[in-house]
Amino acid sequence: MSSPADPGPGSRDESRDDLLSYLSAHTLDADYALVAARRTEPRRSSGARGSGLARAALLAVFGVLVVTLFSQTSQDADSENNERGQLVSQVSGQRERVDAQQAEVARVGAENDAVRQRLIAQSSGGALGRAAREGTLVGTVAARGPGVLVEVDDAPNATSARNRVLDTDLQKLVNGLWAAGAEAIAVNGQRLTTLSSIRQAGDAINVNFVGLTAPYRVKVIGNPDTLPSRFAETASGATWFDLQKRVGLQFTMRTRSSLSLPAADRVSLAYARSAKTASPSSSTQEDDS
């Protein structure tokens, strides 16, 4: 049996050289690839870590801003609520003080009236008695006594201004009552004085610059036995009876044993002269308010 041919020295050398070349080439490629991969991985990890830190920092800053804005808004709202509460408290306090002062003024006024009435009673016929009578006539003091109650109103189902009580109608009524002997008159609680005015203001009538509406209750202190008949004899009385029949204005007059009239709110005298120098021929004009 023949054995394989033994390769010669030249063949072994060539095989060794080829193996060394292969190992060298492939070993270097693998090593370089491994080193390159290791160099790349840390960079990627570092970049991802840096990006995460940036996002976390941004979120933290945003959170701080949100908390700061919320805190500031809450503080502003609390401040506004506190200021509003303080204003409400101040207004309430001022209102209470005004109410207390008004009550005190009313109390002192009532005490003064009571003292005046006692002094008048103690000095009947004297200077205080004359002052009381004059105060009643001019309206500066409250008045009480017998008289008549006059009520006037618009015509039922009034459709025009002439079916309603006008300022001129109320003026004629008041002047006729003065001429009939009235000592004190009040219209819907407004005490009439020599300075009072009665003027139309739309659907209302201003008495002492206070708007009044129908029906009008006219309280009159005077002699209840003579006031009705004497009023009927005046030109104003005749005018009112005609208004009753012609345009349907409502008019009633009833006697009363006791009536109470308030004092006028304010009486400021702009001009006056002594009664001794006044013209003796001056008299009440019925058609003037």
C-alpha positions as CSV (number, residue, x, y, z in Angstrom):
1,M,0.0,0.0,0.0
2,S,1.5,3.2,-1.0
3,S,1.6,6.1,1.6
4,P,0.7,9.7,0.8
5,A,3.3,11.8,-0.6
6,D,5.1,13.9,1.9
7,P,4.8,17.5,1.1
8,G,7.9,19.3,0.6
9,P,9.3,22.1,2.7
10,G,8.1,24.7,0.4
11,S,4.5,23.7,0.7
12,R,4.6,23.9,4.6
13,D,6.1,27.3,4.5
14,E,3.4,28.6,2.1
15,S,0.6,27.2,4.3
16,R,2.1,28.8,7.4
17,D,2.4,32.2,5.7
18,D,-1.2,32.1,4.5
19,L,-2.5,31.2,8.0
20,L,-0.5,34.0,9.6
21,S,-1.8,36.5,7.1
22,Y,-5.4,35.4,7.6
23,L,-5.1,35.6,11.4
24,S,-3.4,38.9,11.3
25,A,-6.0,40.5,9.0
26,H,-9.1,39.2,10.8
27,T,-7.8,39.6,14.3
28,L,-7.0,43.3,13.7
29,D,-10.4,43.9,12.1
30,A,-12.2,42.4,15.1
31,D,-10.1,44.2,17.6
32,Y,-10.6,47.5,15.8
33,A,-14.4,46.9,15.7
34,L,-14.5,46.1,19.4
35,V,-12.6,49.1,20.3
36,A,-14.6,51.3,18.1
37,A,-17.9,50.0,19.5
38,R,-16.6,50.6,23.0
39,R,-15.7,54.2,22.2
40,T,-19.1,54.8,20.6
41,E,-21.2,53.4,23.4
42,P,-20.0,55.8,26.2
43,R,-20.6,58.7,24.0
44,R,-24.2,57.6,23.3
45,S,-24.8,57.0,27.0
46,S,-23.4,60.3,27.9
47,G,-25.5,62.1,25.3
48,A,-28.7,60.4,26.5
49,R,-27.8,61.2,30.1
50,G,-27.2,64.8,29.3
51,S,-30.5,65.1,27.4
52,G,-32.4,63.6,30.4
53,L,-30.7,66.0,32.8
54,A,-31.7,69.0,30.6
55,R,-35.3,67.8,30.4
56,A,-35.4,67.4,34.2
57,A,-33.9,70.8,34.8
58,L,-36.5,72.4,32.4
59,L,-39.3,70.6,34.1
60,A,-38.0,71.8,37.5
61,V,-37.8,75.4,36.3
62,F,-41.3,75.2,34.9
63,G,-42.6,73.7,38.1
64,V,-41.0,76.5,40.1
65,L,-42.6,79.1,37.8
66,V,-46.1,77.5,38.1
67,V,-45.8,77.4,41.9
68,T,-44.6,81.0,42.0
69,L,-47.5,82.2,39.8
70,F,-50.0,80.2,41.8
71,S,-48.7,81.6,45.0
72,Q,-48.7,85.2,43.7
73,T,-52.3,84.8,42.4
74,S,-53.4,83.4,45.7
75,Q,-51.8,86.3,47.5
76,D,-53.4,88.8,45.2
77,A,-56.8,87.2,45.7
78,D,-56.4,87.2,49.4
79,S,-55.3,90.9,49.3
80,E,-58.4,91.8,47.2
81,N,-60.7,89.9,49.6
82,N,-59.1,91.6,52.6
83,E,-59.5,95.1,51.0
84,R,-63.1,94.3,50.0
85,G,-63.8,93.2,53.5
86,Q,-62.3,96.3,55.0
87,L,-64.3,98.5,52.7
88,V,-67.5,96.7,53.5
89,S,-66.7,97.0,57.2
90,Q,-66.0,100.8,56.8
91,V,-69.2,101.4,54.9
92,S,-71.2,99.4,57.5
93,G,-69.5,101.3,60.3
94,Q,-70.2,104.7,58.6
95,R,-73.9,103.7,58.1
96,E,-74.3,102.7,61.7
97,R,-72.7,106.0,62.8
98,V,-75.0,108.0,60.6
99,D,-78.1,106.0,61.8
100,A,-77.0,106.6,65.4
101,Q,-76.5,110.4,64.7
102,Q,-79.9,110.6,63.1
103,A,-81.5,108.8,66.0
104,E,-79.7,111.2,68.4
105,V,-80.9,114.2,66.4
106,A,-84.5,112.9,66.5
107,R,-84.2,112.3,70.2
108,V,-82.9,115.7,71.0
109,G,-85.5,117.3,68.8
110,A,-88.3,115.5,70.6
111,E,-86.8,116.6,73.9
112,N,-86.6,120.2,72.8
113,D,-90.3,120.0,71.6
114,A,-91.3,118.6,75.0
115,V,-89.4,121.3,76.9
116,R,-90.9,124.0,74.7
117,Q,-94.4,122.6,75.2
118,R,-93.9,122.6,79.0
119,L,-92.5,126.2,79.0
120,I,-95.5,127.3,76.8
121,A,-97.9,125.7,79.3
122,Q,-96.2,127.4,82.2
123,S,-96.3,130.8,80.6
124,S,-99.6,130.9,78.9
125,G,-100.3,134.3,77.5
126,G,-96.7,135.4,77.8
127,A,-93.9,135.7,75.2
128,L,-93.5,132.0,74.9
129,G,-97.2,131.6,74.2
130,R,-97.0,134.1,71.4
131,A,-93.9,132.5,70.1
132,A,-95.7,129.1,70.0
133,R,-98.6,130.6,68.2
134,E,-96.4,132.3,65.7
135,G,-94.4,129.1,65.2
136,T,-97.5,127.3,64.5
137,L,-98.6,129.8,61.9
138,V,-95.2,129.9,60.1
139,G,-94.7,126.1,60.4
140,T,-91.5,126.0,62.5
141,V,-93.1,124.0,65.3
142,A,-95.3,120.9,65.2
143,A,-99.0,121.6,65.6
144,R,-101.9,119.7,67.1
145,G,-105.6,120.6,67.2
146,P,-109.0,120.2,65.7
147,G,-109.7,120.9,62.0
148,V,-110.6,119.2,58.8
149,L,-109.1,116.5,56.6
150,V,-109.4,117.1,52.9
151,E,-108.7,114.4,50.4
152,V,-108.4,115.0,46.6
153,D,-107.6,112.6,43.9
154,D,-107.6,112.2,40.1
155,A,-110.8,111.3,38.3
156,P,-111.5,107.6,38.0
157,N,-110.0,106.1,34.9
158,A,-108.3,109.4,34.1
159,T,-107.2,109.5,30.4
160,S,-105.8,113.1,30.1
161,A,-103.9,115.6,32.2
162,R,-107.1,117.5,32.8
163,N,-108.6,114.5,34.6
164,R,-105.7,114.6,37.1
165,V,-105.0,116.9,40.0
166,L,-102.6,119.6,38.8
167,D,-100.3,121.9,40.7
168,T,-102.6,124.8,40.0
169,D,-105.5,122.8,41.5
170,L,-103.6,122.1,44.6
171,Q,-102.5,125.7,44.9
172,K,-106.1,126.9,44.7
173,L,-107.2,124.4,47.3
174,V,-104.5,125.4,49.8
175,N,-105.0,129.2,49.3
176,G,-108.8,128.7,49.7
177,L,-108.2,126.9,53.0
178,W,-105.9,129.7,54.2
179,A,-108.5,132.2,53.3
180,A,-111.1,130.2,55.2
181,G,-109.2,130.5,58.4
182,A,-106.7,127.6,58.4
183,E,-104.0,128.0,61.1
184,A,-101.7,125.2,59.8
185,I,-101.7,123.0,56.7
186,A,-99.8,119.9,55.7
187,V,-100.0,118.0,52.3
188,N,-99.1,114.3,52.5
189,G,-96.9,115.1,55.5
190,Q,-95.3,118.2,54.1
191,R,-95.9,121.2,56.3
192,L,-96.6,124.4,54.4
193,T,-95.0,127.7,55.3
194,T,-94.8,131.1,53.7
195,L,-91.8,129.9,51.8
196,S,-93.4,126.6,50.5
197,S,-93.8,126.1,46.7
198,I,-96.2,123.8,44.9
199,R,-95.0,123.0,41.4
200,Q,-95.7,120.3,38.8
201,A,-93.0,117.7,38.1
202,G,-94.2,115.3,35.5
203,D,-96.9,113.0,37.0
204,A,-95.9,114.2,40.5
205,I,-96.4,117.5,42.3
206,N,-93.4,118.9,44.2
207,V,-94.3,120.4,47.6
208,N,-91.3,121.8,49.5
209,F,-89.2,120.2,46.7
210,V,-90.5,116.7,47.6
211,G,-92.4,114.8,44.9
212,L,-95.9,113.8,45.9
213,T,-98.5,111.8,44.0
214,A,-102.2,111.4,44.3
215,P,-104.2,110.9,46.4
216,Y,-103.4,114.1,48.3
217,R,-104.3,114.2,52.0
218,V,-104.5,117.8,53.2
219,K,-104.6,118.1,57.0
220,V,-105.9,121.5,58.2
221,I,-105.9,122.8,61.7
222,G,-108.6,125.4,62.4
223,N,-112.1,125.8,63.5
224,P,-113.9,122.7,62.2
225,D,-117.3,124.4,62.6
226,T,-116.5,127.3,60.2
227,L,-113.8,126.0,57.8
228,P,-116.1,124.0,55.4
229,S,-118.6,126.8,54.9
230,R,-116.0,129.5,54.7
231,F,-114.0,127.5,52.1
232,A,-117.2,127.0,50.0
233,E,-117.6,130.8,49.9
234,T,-114.1,131.4,48.5
235,A,-113.3,131.6,44.8
236,S,-111.0,128.6,45.2
237,G,-113.9,126.6,46.7
238,A,-116.1,127.4,43.8
239,T,-113.3,126.4,41.4
240,W,-113.0,123.0,43.1
241,F,-116.7,122.3,43.1
242,D,-116.6,123.0,39.3
243,L,-113.7,120.7,38.8
244,Q,-115.7,118.0,40.6
245,K,-118.6,118.3,38.3
246,R,-116.8,119.1,35.0
247,V,-113.7,116.8,34.9
248,G,-114.5,114.4,37.7
249,L,-111.8,115.2,40.2
250,Q,-112.5,113.7,43.6
251,F,-112.9,115.9,46.6
252,T,-114.0,115.2,50.2
253,M,-113.8,117.3,53.4
254,R,-114.4,115.8,56.9
255,T,-114.1,117.4,60.3
256,R,-111.7,116.0,62.8
257,S,-111.5,116.6,66.6
258,S,-107.7,116.2,66.6
259,L,-105.0,116.4,64.0
260,S,-101.2,116.3,64.2
261,L,-99.0,118.2,61.8
262,P,-95.2,117.9,61.7
263,A,-92.9,120.9,61.7
264,A,-91.4,122.1,58.5
265,D,-88.0,120.4,57.7
266,R,-86.1,123.6,57.1
267,V,-87.2,127.3,57.2
268,S,-84.4,129.6,56.0
269,L,-85.3,133.3,56.0
270,A,-83.8,135.3,53.2
271,Y,-85.4,138.7,53.9
272,A,-87.6,140.1,56.6
273,R,-88.8,143.5,57.9
274,S,-90.6,144.6,61.0
275,A,-94.4,144.1,61.1
276,K,-94.7,147.8,62.0
277,T,-93.3,148.9,58.6
278,A,-95.3,146.3,56.6
279,S,-97.9,147.7,54.3
280,P,-101.3,147.4,56.1
281,S,-103.0,146.8,52.7
282,S,-101.0,143.6,52.1
283,S,-103.3,140.5,52.0
284,T,-103.3,136.9,51.0
285,Q,-103.6,136.3,47.2
286,E,-105.6,133.1,46.7
287,D,-104.0,132.2,43.4
288,D,-100.4,132.3,44.7
289,S,-98.8,129.3,46.3
